[in-house]
Amino acid sequence: MDPQLDVSSAAHSWLGPPIDARPLFVPEHAALRGLTPADWGREAVPGWSVRDVVAHVLGDCYGRLARHRDGHREGGGEGRREGHREGGREGHQARCREGHREGPAFAPGEDLPAYIHRINQQWVDAHSRVSPAALTDTLELIGGQVARLFAESDPAAPSLGVSWAGVDPAPMWLDSARELTEYWTHRQQIRHATGQGTDPDPRLLSVVLETFLRALPHTLRDIAALAGTQVRIHVTGPAGGTWTATAGGTWSATAPDGGNWSLAGPADGHPAALVRLDTETAWRLCVRGIEPADALTRAEIEGDHQLAEAACRIVSIVY
């Protein structure tokens, strides 16, 4: 599958070509059948069982439908994970003053990651009485509605911000691709908890990596470099690819927050730094399944090691 869309948007050209993740939501949500009763109780992430992770994914799906299909003003979820286009905690407080309820309020002194973790835990705790069979049935039903929502969406329309890519509001194509990576990552946690390896299906994994690597310009935003300097990440394997961030130039003029790096520049030059990663290392690094120092020990590096180390600080989740 060619994951790239024919969507022209000069405002987001620095993010690279748009991604089309929409056809992949249905198979992603249908992947839980086959878990045994014992599997549901296994620990998938510290403090959460497989059942807890599935409940969390269901909450994400409900939140997506509430905001984008139904215009519902209450509820946590993605807006809380990534902040809101109107300004994270401050925007939430302002909208509450205007009479718009949007779910739980921030606690005193609570930052966005702490807020996200708290309301996610509240959702999971509230679903402790829901059986695995009911969770699976409901996720297939609600997940199918999310898939239809994205299939009918305008990829170029403004949507929720993606903080780790440094764009707010983000185009819908990036928001939806980010949502797919969320579901896919949780599914890998479930697979690993039940004794399976990472799903190698390149149809999904290639789109996940394509999305994760859109964080590269934002990762390098504080790195000063001469115009034309290139940093390249090459991921090996059938689902891999090559991503080149270029400093300066007209292609980076639309990058926000003073960023000076872009994925839209020419990718045929000789990079100042080249980082080769295997597929497993690459995706785990992006979700902090491994730390940058560990990734560097597994990487093949050519050129400027400081630039390579900066590139390996990439993270494609709220962290």
Secondary structure, DSSP 8 states (H G I E B T S, - for coil): ---B-----GGGGGG-S-B--GGGHHHHHTTTTT--TTGGGSEEETTEEHHHHHHHHHHHHHHHIIIIIS------SHHHHH--TTTHHHHHHHHHHTT---SS---TT--HHHHHHHHHHHHHHHTTTS-HHHHHHHHHHHHHHHHHHHHTS-TTSEE--BGGGTBSSEEHHHHHHHHHHHHHHHHHHHHHHTT------HHHHHHHHHHHGGGHHHHTTT----TT-EEEEEE-STT-EEEEEEESSGGGTT-STT--EESSS-S-S--SEEEEE-HHHHHHHHTTSS-HHHHHHH-EEEE-HHHHHHHTT---S--
